[in-house]
Amino acid sequence: MSLTQRIASIHQRIAAAAHRTGRSPTEVTLIAVTKTHPPELIREAQAAGVLHMGENRVQELERKVEALADLRPQITWHLIGHVQRNKARRALELADLMHSVDSVRLAETLSRIVGENQTEDRKPETEAGRPETRDPSTARFVSLSNGRAGRRPEIPMPVLLQVNVSGEASKEGFDLPGGVANEAGLATFLAEVEHILAQPGLAVQGLMTIAPYHPDPEQARPTFRALRELRDRLAQHFPQVSWHQLSMGMSDDFEVAIEEGATLVRVGRAVFGERT
Ligand SMILES: *Cc1c(COP(=O)(O)O)cnc(C)c1O
């Protein structure tokens, strides 16, 4: 199968999974996970109609964004892996949505940097006698220190909170095994979320999780359901925030994730083949 055929087949499977639970396929966005793959292949995927790309490491994201700078306005870049705090500044310039805010400290760091960028951004304009703030809607991209185009780093960063609801030890994210059923853990998590929501510069849009690997995708269903139930609880508890996005489901289990409410599926191997 060609790349175009594989993409078409995934779109069909997404639509079928959505219809099975009375959802519209337009509620689900395919993110092609491009880690390890060369820019030329990403270009092909973009030409075949995939407009959302996911990378799990900041440095690799940087290489791809730069190699595909001409496509920057067309592609939405998703950062889906753990971000070290010393890479937070670069992550803010490169990513359009960060799925992997997995600690209060990272959220605080991101918030502080966005705030610094806002202050720096205003200085020259004030001196030039122009208005203190620019309308963020006028341009999403600016010239960065390296001369290349990047996301305007002073705009509040859209983020998802990554939660480990499965309890698998190797998984990153806020630890909440069992989700809302875990009463003690839930109280702690709600307090952490409240603290994060009070940080300026972050636009929380929902949750992300990674299900434990299992050859039978049905085994992932409880994890996906737990994330949706947690999202519903957060929406009740913090109604000022849109908890719309549920980033869950990968090559082996994206259909089950869609049946359980996924709005963003992160699919690598099923689009591009095995990684080497
Ligand atoms: C690699 C990766 C994916 C895609 O995995 P596939 O099994 O190739 O579909 C999804 N999410 C995250 C966080 C990843 O690192």
The ligand as an ORCA input file, in Angstrom:
! r2SCAN-3c Opt
* xyz 0 1
  C       5.281      7.158     19.096
  C       4.092      7.680     19.783
  C       2.795      7.483     19.253
  C       2.528      6.690     17.984
  O       2.752      5.333     18.208
  P       2.400      4.240     17.069
  O       2.332      2.981     17.837
  O       3.537      4.292     16.093
  O       1.112      4.629     16.448
  C       1.734      8.023     19.937
  N       1.903      8.724     21.078
  C       3.110      8.939     21.612
  C       3.220      9.724     22.865
  C       4.244      8.428     20.990
  O       5.455      8.644     21.530
*
